[in-house]
Each structure stands twice: as structure tokens, then as C-alpha cells.
Amino acid sequence: MAEIINLNRFRKNKRRAEKRQEADENAVKFGRSKAEKELDQAQQSKADRDLDGHELE
């Protein structure tokens, strides 16, 4: 005899696997490492400080 399969559980697992794969693809496309984010933040804060330093009073 064939093994009995719960179709609802099968569909849920399939949907989860598809979402996980899509998330992994998006992480590769759009993700940035922590070091890249920190470097960008440091550059932005330096640019803000430089701009504030050039203000006329």
C-alpha cells in the first residue's frame, strides 16, 4: 500500500520552501553585509559633520 500523505501539510511545506528560496534570492540581490552598512553610516555621519562645520552663523 502507498503511504498516506496529508495534502494540507504537503502544500504548506511546499509554500514554505518556495518562500525560503525567494528570500534567499532576495538576500543575494539586495542584501548588504554589516560592514558595508556600518561604512555607509560612518560616511554619512562624516558628511553631516562636515556640512554642519561649514554653516555660517
Secondary structure, DSSP 8 states (H G I E B T S, - for coil): ------HHHHHHHHHHHHHHHHHHHHHHHH---HHHHHHHHHHHHHHHHHHHHT---
